[in-house]
Amino acid sequence: MNSSSTRRTGNVREALSWRGPFIVTLLAVRELTQPLLYWHAWHIFETDISRHVSQPYGKEGAEVRVYSADDCPVALCQQIVAMGELKPSEVARRLAERWCVAVAFVKAQPVGYMWIILSSGAELAFETYWIVRPGEALRFGSFVVPELRGRGIHSVLNHAVLCYLRGRNIHTALASVSLLNPQSMSLPRHNKRAIAMTVFIARIHRVNWTIRKSFGASLQSRFSW
């Protein structure tokens, strides 16, 4: 078996382990219909951090450091890329747009990250953009290496980011969780976070038509297009 086949097999096994057969089937159907229709769905969270930040429950003793766009070392950018999710051009773009990044380390090795956005304009999908007001920040693109998932590292990252934001007089932390990524709901469930709204966005390619729907709150209250 060649390396690409081995990698694909590993990805399928990982998806089945973390997402379950129903979600994996739904993802496969979405990919099959992509030439005609592609869609996303998220739960949106708005967390008041002005008085309290929930404690982490990580088991690995991870240390988290937050880097601004100006103090993120080149070597660290390379390590972020090496984790396997982002291309170098995407990391460079985010830093050029003045995003901050929190990186988790275990035994001095980077094992995950979470991006921080302090202004409007980040794209959710299909030319739909977050509205981030003064006193708010967006947590975006959280990632933990597969071999350390399920050990609370995401909660350690989240706690460090929220403490960092409180130190900058931010009172509301925003986030989205894909409905196709149910394991990422463990943190908001653990912290008993209420869902502010649910957003569905679909693109019909042949006619270049975008469908945007929200449930629980007005879409325009948090997004523009």
ABEGO torsion letter per residue (X at the ends): XBAAAAAAAAAAAAAAAAAEAAAAAAAAAAAAAAAABBBBBBBBBBBBAAABBBBBABAAGBBBBBBBAAABBAAAAAAAAAAGABBAAAAAAAAAAGBBBBBBBBGGBBAEBBBBBABBGBBABGGBBBBBBBGBBBBBGBBBBAAABGAGAAAAAAAAAAAAAAAAGBABBBBBBBAABAAAAAAAAAAGBBBABBBBBBBBAAAGBBBBBBBGBBAAAABBX
